Every structure is written in C-alpha cells, then in structure tokens.
Amino acid sequence: MMHYQQKLDKIFSKGNLWKHRTLRTLFDPNSSQYNQTTMEKKIEILKIIRENKIDLVELLNEYKEFYFEENKIYVVDTADEGFEILLRNEKI
C-alpha cells in the first residue's frame, strides 16, 4: 500500500518532495504550515486531490495514523477540525 505522502508526491511533485506533503497545510489549524497557506491555496490543493480520485476520508485517516505513529497526538487531535474548516470553506 502506498503511503499517503507518496500518493501526494505522485500528484504534485515533479521529481522532488512536494512542499505540502505532510498535509498539515490542510488539516492542522495550529501549525505554521496551515497558517502560512491561504484558504484559496488549501482549496486549490483539495481540488487537485479530488480530481485525482483520492478518497478524502481515507486520506485523513492515513494522515492521523501517520501522526499517531510519530507520537504527535496533538496533530491527530486537530485533524478533524481542520478537515471540517476546509470543507466548509470549499462550499463558499
């Protein structure tokens, strides 16, 4: 099974590691990555993920599993909130 970051690298990178590959840009409202990225950019990233037929719930679960294994429970704890904010703004 391909790791979620590898899936994103395949879509977004041109042979290099993609800047937002951890997805904290989308799912972690307490991170610097999130705060340094506009909502418009977040929605643009989300749109590309959807266009590539990646299941968002599965992606979110893989993200949470990754940070759980990294023992960064505070990142796991904010993931659902970040996801909800993203989906709310996508509709606007």
Beta strands, then each sheet from edge to edge (+ up, - down):
end
